[in-house]
Amino acid sequence: MVANIRPMQLADWLESVRGHGNPVVLDVREPSEIAVASIKPNGFELITIPMGVIPPRVSELDPSQPIACLCHHGGRSMQVATFLKARGFNHVANIVGGINAWSSELDPSIRRY
């Protein structure tokens, strides 16, 4: 099962999974979106792979490493999280509300689009 977490719950989720490896936030938005609004790693590794190229690049991710998926509003990231979970990734979460919610809940300096 994929965990659904709000951005304001991310720190607690990171702490709960840290024993399984260095947590990752996987930003699955397109490069043009990341250019408009992006997050800075804070207690996690940030990896950016657009959703459309996750299947051929899935080998770049470690199935035992905790991964929280991020997109604009949470739809694409949920699809990627479900894809990863189905392929044996153990600790996967979807960041509900995406970068839009991240801006309103954690860091209002991040531009909303």
Secondary structure, 3 states (H helix, E strand, C coil): CCEEECHHHHHHHHHHHHHHCCCEEEECCCHHHHHHCCCCCCCCEEEECCHHHHHHHHHHCCCCCCEEEECCCCHHHHHHHHHHHHCCCCCEEEECCHHHHHHHHCCCCCCCC
